[in-house]
C-alpha cells in the first residue's frame, strides 16, 4: 500500500504554515511541520509583502521535510486573493508586491467608475466592489506612474508568484485570478476592456489554468540546497477560501457554507455564476471554485469583534481562554442587546467595546457592562446576521438549501454553531476546522489521480472526518429575538 505525502503551504495575511497531508489506503492524516510569520511592511509610504522572506520560509519548510526524511509527492500553495507581483521581460521580479491594505486604492473605485460604470464592471466580473481589488490596484499604480508596472511584462498573483519562485514556471490559477475583478466568470478569460480603461495593457495577464494543473518541479538549485529533490508543484485552488470550500464534506449540492474565522464568508457552490440586479444590489460576489464551479458568496464580519474585545480585556489584565469565553456567553442573559456586525463603525474602531456600547445606546438597547454581556451580544448578533445572509442566498439560489456547513476555525465554537442552527432553523454541520489545508491536499491528491472529482474528494473527507451536527432548538424564542434584532439593526 503506497503512502502519499502532500505538502500544503497555507499562507494568510499574518502567518503561514507548512502542513503535511498523508493519504494511505483511504486514510488521511495531517500534521503541521513549520509555522512562519507574514506581515505587511511599510517603506516610503507604500505597503508591501516581503516575498523574499516568504520564499525563505518555504525553503526552510522544505529543509524541515528533508531533515525528517519526508519526501512529498507534490507541493501546493494557497494564499489570500487580489495581490500580485510584477515580472520583467527576462522573468525578474520587479520589486515587492504591493499589499491590499496600501491606502493608494482609497477612492479608486469611484474614480474608475468615471470610465466604466459600476454596474458594467459588476456585469462583466460578478465580483463585489472593494477598493483593494486587483483592477483598482492596477488603475492606481498606473496613475502613480509606479515603476514596476511601467516596466512589467506580466503579473502573477500571490500563489502563482510563490510557485514561480520555487519552479521558475509561470501559471495563472483560476480561483485566485477570479478575485481580481478582471476575470469574466462566464468565459473564464480576462476582460481586456476593463484593463484598457485602467490604462493597463491586457498583455500583462496570462491564460487561466484550473486547479490540479502541474506547474513544474522545484528548480535544480532549490532541490539541491534543501536536499528534498525534484518535487512537483501543483496549482491547487490557490485562493484560500476556494481550498476551504473544496473540503466541505457535503453529500449533495443542496447546502450553503460558512467559512468562519476573523472574517466569515457565506455562500453556495454553483455550476454557473449568478449575476443579476438582485446579486448586484446585495453585493454578492462570484469567485472561482474547483471543477470550474462558482463560489457565490457574501463577506460577513466574523470573530473580528470578539478578537478586538479580547485585546482590550487582555490589556486590562483579563485574559480569557476560549472555553472560558464560551462559558461566559452561556451564563449571560440572552437576547439583551444586538448589533449589526457589518456596521462600518466596527471596521477598525479605537475601542471595540465602546463601539458596541455606542451602537446599543443609539438604538435604545441595554448597554453591555460586563464582559460576558459583550460576548453574548456578539455571538447572538453573528447568528442573526448569518440568518439574514442565508435568507438572501435562499431567495437567489437555483436549488433549495437544506443545511449549513461551517468550516474553518469558527467551526469549533459549539455555542455559536447551536445559536446559528436555532435561528436559521436548519441543521448546522461543523468541520473541518482545517478545511483550507485539507482542500489544498485533496486537490494535490486529485492531480495524482487518487480521486476523480470534488464529490469523490468530499466522500473521502467524510470517511475520515466525523463532523458535529447541530439541530435547531427553541425556534420560537429565536424567531422572536430575530424580529427584535431586525428592528434595531435595519
PLY file of the C-alpha trace (Angstrom):
ply
format ascii 1.0
element vertex 490
property float x
property float y
property float z
element edge 489
property int vertex1
property int vertex2
end_header
0.00 0.00 0.00
1.63 3.23 -1.17
1.65 6.19 1.17
1.26 9.59 -0.48
2.67 12.75 1.11
1.20 16.10 0.08
2.85 19.29 1.32
0.38 22.18 1.65
1.61 25.74 2.09
-1.29 27.70 3.59
-0.36 31.38 3.82
-2.51 34.12 5.31
-2.06 37.83 5.85
-0.38 37.41 9.27
1.21 33.95 9.17
1.81 30.88 7.07
2.40 27.23 7.70
3.55 24.06 6.06
1.16 21.16 6.60
1.82 17.57 5.60
-1.19 15.57 4.47
-0.65 11.79 4.31
-3.00 9.55 2.36
-2.75 5.76 2.55
-5.43 3.17 1.98
-8.20 5.76 2.07
-6.98 7.08 5.44
-5.92 10.72 5.63
-3.82 12.32 8.37
-2.35 15.80 8.81
0.48 17.36 10.77
1.88 20.86 10.91
5.60 20.88 10.08
6.52 24.55 10.20
4.86 27.86 11.01
6.24 31.23 9.99
5.25 34.91 10.23
3.96 37.06 7.40
3.48 40.78 7.78
2.90 43.89 5.72
5.95 46.15 5.61
5.83 49.91 5.12
8.51 51.63 3.05
8.43 55.27 1.93
4.70 55.50 2.44
3.86 52.35 0.47
2.87 48.94 1.86
4.38 45.69 0.60
4.62 41.94 1.16
8.14 40.68 1.79
8.01 37.96 -0.84
11.66 37.07 -0.30
11.03 36.39 3.39
8.14 34.13 2.39
10.39 32.34 -0.11
12.95 31.73 2.64
10.16 30.36 4.87
9.05 27.94 2.14
12.65 26.89 1.66
13.06 26.28 5.40
9.90 24.17 5.33
11.39 22.03 2.58
14.53 21.60 4.68
12.36 20.50 7.63
10.94 17.79 5.36
14.42 16.73 4.29
15.69 16.56 7.88
12.71 14.39 8.82
13.24 12.24 5.72
9.83 13.19 4.32
9.68 13.27 0.54
6.46 14.97 -0.65
4.78 13.59 -3.74
3.79 17.16 -4.56
3.51 20.69 -3.17
0.55 23.10 -3.29
0.27 26.75 -2.27
-2.80 28.75 -1.25
-2.89 32.39 -0.13
-5.23 35.37 0.17
-6.54 36.94 -3.03
-6.17 40.12 -5.15
-2.45 40.85 -4.60
0.23 40.21 -7.22
3.82 40.85 -8.29
5.23 42.41 -11.46
7.69 40.50 -13.66
10.13 41.94 -16.21
10.62 40.57 -19.72
13.50 38.37 -18.52
11.40 36.97 -15.67
12.96 39.12 -12.94
10.69 40.15 -10.12
10.24 43.92 -10.19
10.26 44.77 -6.51
8.00 43.63 -3.70
4.26 43.05 -4.31
2.03 45.85 -3.03
-0.27 44.86 -0.16
-4.04 45.22 -0.37
-4.06 47.41 2.74
-1.99 50.09 0.97
-4.17 53.22 1.05
-3.29 54.10 -2.55
-6.56 52.47 -3.61
-8.73 54.64 -1.34
-11.39 56.16 -3.58
-10.14 54.20 -6.61
-13.46 52.52 -7.48
-15.32 55.83 -7.66
-12.61 57.32 -9.89
-12.59 54.23 -12.12
-16.37 54.30 -12.47
-15.98 57.62 -14.28
-14.55 55.49 -17.09
-16.63 52.31 -16.74
-19.92 52.36 -14.78
-20.12 50.34 -11.58
-22.96 48.22 -12.97
-20.92 47.34 -16.07
-17.89 46.31 -14.00
-20.15 44.01 -11.98
-21.89 42.67 -15.11
-18.55 41.68 -16.63
-16.96 40.21 -13.49
-19.67 39.39 -10.92
-17.26 40.49 -8.19
-18.24 42.68 -5.25
-16.80 46.18 -5.37
-13.91 46.53 -2.93
-11.31 49.26 -3.25
-8.36 46.84 -3.00
-9.41 44.54 -5.85
-6.63 43.95 -8.38
-8.34 46.06 -11.04
-8.24 49.13 -8.81
-4.68 48.40 -7.70
-3.54 48.40 -11.35
-5.56 51.55 -12.03
-3.94 53.44 -9.14
-0.46 52.08 -9.93
-0.82 53.47 -13.45
-1.93 56.85 -12.13
1.08 56.86 -9.77
3.49 56.10 -12.60
4.57 53.14 -10.44
7.91 51.96 -11.83
7.37 48.18 -11.61
4.10 48.45 -13.57
5.72 50.62 -16.25
8.49 48.02 -16.70
6.30 44.92 -16.32
5.88 42.27 -18.97
3.28 40.38 -16.92
1.86 39.93 -13.43
1.48 36.84 -11.26
-0.97 36.54 -8.37
0.50 35.61 -4.98
0.19 31.78 -5.02
1.40 31.69 -8.63
4.27 34.05 -7.81
5.45 31.79 -4.99
5.15 28.74 -7.28
7.24 30.64 -9.83
9.97 31.32 -7.25
10.05 27.59 -6.44
9.94 26.26 -10.01
10.77 29.02 -12.49
7.46 28.16 -14.23
4.52 30.55 -14.62
0.78 29.84 -14.43
-2.35 31.85 -13.62
-4.62 29.73 -11.45
-8.37 30.23 -11.81
-9.64 30.58 -8.23
-7.16 33.25 -7.20
-7.44 35.11 -10.51
-11.21 35.17 -10.05
-10.89 37.57 -7.08
-9.19 40.24 -9.21
-12.32 41.93 -10.64
-10.74 41.48 -14.07
-11.77 37.90 -14.88
-15.07 37.19 -16.61
-16.62 34.24 -14.68
-18.56 33.04 -17.73
-15.72 32.97 -20.29
-13.02 32.49 -17.61
-10.89 34.98 -19.54
-9.64 38.40 -18.53
-11.68 41.37 -19.72
-9.38 43.44 -21.94
-11.79 46.40 -21.89
-11.52 46.75 -18.10
-7.72 46.72 -18.22
-7.61 49.20 -21.08
-9.92 51.54 -19.16
-7.47 51.33 -16.27
-4.67 52.35 -18.63
-3.06 48.92 -18.44
-2.13 46.54 -21.25
-4.16 43.30 -21.36
-0.92 41.51 -22.31
0.02 41.57 -18.60
-2.37 38.69 -17.93
-1.65 35.03 -18.64
-4.12 32.37 -19.75
-6.01 30.83 -16.83
-5.41 27.23 -15.71
-7.66 25.14 -13.47
-6.84 23.72 -10.01
-4.88 20.48 -10.31
-2.60 21.74 -13.10
1.07 20.80 -12.78
3.20 23.96 -12.54
6.62 22.29 -12.68
9.28 20.82 -10.44
11.48 22.56 -7.90
14.45 24.22 -9.57
17.71 22.25 -9.65
19.31 24.74 -7.27
16.46 24.58 -4.76
16.22 20.78 -4.94
19.93 20.56 -4.17
20.04 23.25 -1.47
17.10 21.85 0.50
18.06 18.22 -0.07
14.48 17.34 -0.95
14.93 16.62 -4.66
12.85 17.49 -7.73
9.39 17.59 -6.15
6.50 18.66 -8.43
4.47 21.76 -7.59
0.73 21.68 -8.34
-1.52 24.71 -8.82
-4.17 23.87 -6.23
-7.19 26.08 -5.52
-4.82 28.98 -4.89
-7.32 31.22 -3.12
-7.56 30.02 0.47
-11.35 30.14 0.62
-11.57 28.08 -2.56
-9.36 25.44 -0.93
-11.54 25.55 2.18
-14.78 25.12 0.21
-13.20 22.18 -1.62
-13.07 20.46 1.78
-16.75 20.97 2.68
-17.92 17.41 3.49
-21.21 17.84 1.64
-23.06 14.84 0.25
-25.09 16.78 -2.32
-25.33 20.29 -3.78
-28.19 21.50 -1.55
-26.02 23.22 1.04
-24.61 26.59 1.97
-21.21 27.03 3.59
-19.83 29.42 6.15
-16.08 29.78 6.21
-15.77 31.10 9.73
-12.82 32.93 11.24
-11.83 36.55 11.83
-13.97 37.20 8.77
-16.82 34.99 7.64
-17.78 34.12 4.09
-21.19 32.62 3.46
-22.16 31.23 0.09
-23.22 28.40 -2.16
-21.45 26.41 -4.85
-22.97 26.76 -8.32
-22.17 25.46 -11.78
-22.60 28.93 -13.31
-22.13 32.46 -11.95
-25.17 34.38 -10.71
-25.05 37.96 -11.98
-28.40 39.69 -11.55
-29.82 43.00 -10.37
-30.52 41.35 -7.03
-26.98 39.98 -6.58
-25.61 43.41 -7.59
-27.87 45.22 -5.13
-26.87 42.95 -2.22
-23.16 42.96 -3.20
-22.77 39.20 -3.66
-19.63 38.04 -5.39
-18.85 35.24 -7.87
-15.44 33.69 -7.22
-13.88 30.60 -8.72
-14.07 27.12 -7.21
-12.76 23.69 -8.12
-14.13 21.85 -11.16
-14.78 25.24 -12.76
-17.56 25.97 -10.27
-18.51 29.37 -8.87
-18.43 30.30 -5.20
-21.39 32.67 -4.96
-20.87 34.33 -1.59
-21.00 37.37 0.63
-18.46 38.68 3.12
-19.60 38.99 6.74
-17.66 40.35 9.69
-16.86 37.29 11.78
-14.93 36.89 15.02
-13.23 40.24 14.46
-15.50 41.91 17.02
-14.65 39.34 19.69
-10.93 39.35 18.88
-10.73 43.12 19.27
-12.62 42.97 22.58
-10.23 40.27 23.82
-7.25 42.54 23.08
-8.80 45.28 25.21
-9.55 42.90 28.05
-6.06 41.43 27.90
-4.53 44.91 28.23
-6.73 45.41 31.28
-5.42 42.19 32.81
-8.37 39.95 31.89
-7.06 37.19 29.64
-9.81 34.65 28.88
-9.29 31.26 27.27
-11.72 30.29 24.53
-13.51 27.70 26.72
-13.90 30.40 29.36
-15.38 32.77 26.78
-17.98 30.18 25.79
-18.95 29.61 29.43
-19.27 33.37 29.94
-21.62 33.61 26.97
-23.69 30.68 28.23
-24.32 32.29 31.62
-25.12 35.76 30.26
-28.73 36.89 29.90
-29.98 36.00 26.41
-31.46 38.39 23.84
-30.49 41.53 25.74
-28.62 43.60 23.14
-27.80 43.22 19.43
-25.57 44.92 16.87
-25.17 44.66 13.11
-21.65 43.13 12.87
-21.22 44.67 9.41
-21.88 48.23 10.55
-18.93 50.40 9.33
-18.19 51.60 12.86
-16.86 48.12 13.72
-14.33 48.04 10.85
-11.38 49.26 12.95
-12.50 51.29 15.99
-10.12 52.61 18.63
-12.17 50.65 21.17
-14.44 47.80 20.07
-16.23 47.64 23.42
-17.03 51.35 23.24
-18.18 50.97 19.62
-20.59 48.19 20.66
-21.77 50.19 23.67
-22.32 53.25 21.48
-24.39 51.25 18.99
-26.59 49.92 21.78
-27.07 53.40 23.27
-28.05 54.86 19.90
-30.60 52.10 19.26
-32.18 52.33 22.72
-30.98 48.95 23.96
-29.41 47.93 27.28
-25.71 48.74 27.10
-23.40 45.78 27.87
-21.40 46.43 31.02
-19.83 43.09 31.90
-17.52 41.14 29.59
-19.93 38.21 29.39
-22.66 40.56 28.13
-20.42 41.76 25.30
-19.62 38.15 24.34
-23.28 37.10 24.34
-24.19 40.17 22.27
-21.52 39.34 19.68
-22.43 35.64 19.39
-26.16 36.26 19.07
-25.64 39.13 16.62
-23.43 36.98 14.41
-26.02 34.19 14.37
-28.72 36.68 13.34
-26.51 38.20 10.65
-25.89 34.70 9.31
-29.66 34.21 9.08
-30.05 37.47 7.14
-27.47 36.48 4.54
-28.70 32.87 4.35
-32.22 34.17 3.69
-30.91 36.22 0.76
-28.97 33.22 -0.52
-32.06 31.02 -0.32
-34.01 33.52 -2.41
-31.32 33.63 -5.12
-30.02 30.03 -5.11
-31.05 27.78 -8.02
-31.69 24.93 -5.56
-33.13 24.56 -2.04
-30.64 25.00 0.81
-31.18 22.25 3.39
-28.14 22.58 5.66
-25.31 24.92 6.53
-21.72 23.63 6.63
-19.45 25.65 8.93
-15.75 25.24 8.19
-12.57 26.89 9.46
-11.57 27.87 12.98
-15.06 29.09 13.86
-16.44 25.58 13.37
-15.04 24.71 16.80
-17.33 27.26 18.52
-20.09 24.87 19.50
-22.17 27.53 21.22
-22.26 29.78 18.15
-22.96 26.74 15.98
-26.00 25.93 18.15
-27.15 29.56 18.12
-26.89 29.54 14.33
-28.86 26.29 13.98
-31.55 27.72 16.28
-32.01 30.92 14.31
-31.74 29.53 10.75
-33.95 26.57 11.74
-31.93 24.01 9.82
-29.03 21.66 10.65
-25.53 23.11 11.04
-22.70 20.71 10.20
-19.43 21.82 11.81
-16.00 20.98 10.46
-13.37 20.53 9.35
-11.58 23.33 11.20
-8.52 22.74 8.98
-10.55 22.96 5.78
-8.08 25.09 3.81
-5.10 22.76 4.28
-7.28 19.69 3.67
-8.66 21.17 0.44
-5.14 22.03 -0.68
-4.02 18.44 -0.11
-7.10 16.96 -1.77
-6.53 18.89 -4.99
-2.98 17.51 -4.97
-4.46 14.03 -4.48
-6.68 14.64 -7.46
-3.70 15.73 -9.55
-2.04 12.45 -8.55
-5.06 10.55 -9.90
-6.26 9.34 -6.49
-9.71 10.97 -6.68
-11.84 11.81 -9.70
-13.73 14.98 -8.79
-14.87 17.19 -5.90
-17.63 14.77 -4.86
-15.19 11.89 -4.52
-12.89 14.23 -2.56
-15.78 15.08 -0.25
-16.74 11.43 0.22
-13.15 10.72 1.22
-13.16 13.64 3.66
-16.39 12.35 5.17
-14.80 8.92 5.62
-12.10 10.23 7.98
-13.96 13.19 9.45
-16.77 13.00 11.98
-18.42 16.41 11.75
-20.64 17.59 14.60
-24.27 18.22 13.66
-26.32 20.85 15.50
-30.10 20.56 15.22
-32.38 23.59 15.78
-33.69 24.09 19.33
-36.17 26.58 20.75
-37.01 28.05 17.36
-39.95 30.11 18.63
-37.93 32.23 21.05
-35.19 32.68 18.45
-37.70 33.87 15.85
-38.97 36.46 18.30
-35.42 37.56 19.13
-34.62 37.80 15.40
-37.53 40.19 14.93
-36.08 42.32 17.73
-32.64 42.19 16.07
-34.15 43.36 12.78
-35.98 46.23 14.50
-32.72 47.65 15.95
-30.38 46.95 13.00
-32.48 47.75 9.94
0 1
1 2
2 3
3 4
4 5
5 6
6 7
7 8
8 9
9 10
10 11
11 12
12 13
13 14
14 15
15 16
16 17
17 18
18 19
19 20
20 21
21 22
22 23
23 24
24 25
25 26
26 27
27 28
28 29
29 30
30 31
31 32
32 33
33 34
34 35
35 36
36 37
37 38
38 39
39 40
40 41
41 42
42 43
43 44
44 45
45 46
46 47
47 48
48 49
49 50
50 51
51 52
52 53
53 54
54 55
55 56
56 57
57 58
58 59
59 60
60 61
61 62
62 63
63 64
64 65
65 66
66 67
67 68
68 69
69 70
70 71
71 72
72 73
73 74
74 75
75 76
76 77
77 78
78 79
79 80
80 81
81 82
82 83
83 84
84 85
85 86
86 87
87 88
88 89
89 90
90 91
91 92
92 93
93 94
94 95
95 96
96 97
97 98
98 99
99 100
100 101
101 102
102 103
103 104
104 105
105 106
106 107
107 108
108 109
109 110
110 111
111 112
112 113
113 114
114 115
115 116
116 117
117 118
118 119
119 120
120 121
121 122
122 123
123 124
124 125
125 126
126 127
127 128
128 129
129 130
130 131
131 132
132 133
133 134
134 135
135 136
136 137
137 138
138 139
139 140
140 141
141 142
142 143
143 144
144 145
145 146
146 147
147 148
148 149
149 150
150 151
151 152
152 153
153 154
154 155
155 156
156 157
157 158
158 159
159 160
160 161
161 162
162 163
163 164
164 165
165 166
166 167
167 168
168 169
169 170
170 171
171 172
172 173
173 174
174 175
175 176
176 177
177 178
178 179
179 180
180 181
181 182
182 183
183 184
184 185
185 186
186 187
187 188
188 189
189 190
190 191
191 192
192 193
193 194
194 195
195 196
196 197
197 198
198 199
199 200
200 201
201 202
202 203
203 204
204 205
205 206
206 207
207 208
208 209
209 210
210 211
211 212
212 213
213 214
214 215
215 216
216 217
217 218
218 219
219 220
220 221
221 222
222 223
223 224
224 225
225 226
226 227
227 228
228 229
229 230
230 231
231 232
232 233
233 234
234 235
235 236
236 237
237 238
238 239
239 240
240 241
241 242
242 243
243 244
244 245
245 246
246 247
247 248
248 249
249 250
250 251
251 252
252 253
253 254
254 255
255 256
256 257
257 258
258 259
259 260
260 261
261 262
262 263
263 264
264 265
265 266
266 267
267 268
268 269
269 270
270 271
271 272
272 273
273 274
274 275
275 276
276 277
277 278
278 279
279 280
280 281
281 282
282 283
283 284
284 285
285 286
286 287
287 288
288 289
289 290
290 291
291 292
292 293
293 294
294 295
295 296
296 297
297 298
298 299
299 300
300 301
301 302
302 303
303 304
304 305
305 306
306 307
307 308
308 309
309 310
310 311
311 312
312 313
313 314
314 315
315 316
316 317
317 318
318 319
319 320
320 321
321 322
322 323
323 324
324 325
325 326
326 327
327 328
328 329
329 330
330 331
331 332
332 333
333 334
334 335
335 336
336 337
337 338
338 339
339 340
340 341
341 342
342 343
343 344
344 345
345 346
346 347
347 348
348 349
349 350
350 351
351 352
352 353
353 354
354 355
355 356
356 357
357 358
358 359
359 360
360 361
361 362
362 363
363 364
364 365
365 366
366 367
367 368
368 369
369 370
370 371
371 372
372 373
373 374
374 375
375 376
376 377
377 378
378 379
379 380
380 381
381 382
382 383
383 384
384 385
385 386
386 387
387 388
388 389
389 390
390 391
391 392
392 393
393 394
394 395
395 396
396 397
397 398
398 399
399 400
400 401
401 402
402 403
403 404
404 405
405 406
406 407
407 408
408 409
409 410
410 411
411 412
412 413
413 414
414 415
415 416
416 417
417 418
418 419
419 420
420 421
421 422
422 423
423 424
424 425
425 426
426 427
427 428
428 429
429 430
430 431
431 432
432 433
433 434
434 435
435 436
436 437
437 438
438 439
439 440
440 441
441 442
442 443
443 444
444 445
445 446
446 447
447 448
448 449
449 450
450 451
451 452
452 453
453 454
454 455
455 456
456 457
457 458
458 459
459 460
460 461
461 462
462 463
463 464
464 465
465 466
466 467
467 468
468 469
469 470
470 471
471 472
472 473
473 474
474 475
475 476
476 477
477 478
478 479
479 480
480 481
481 482
482 483
483 484
484 485
485 486
486 487
487 488
488 489
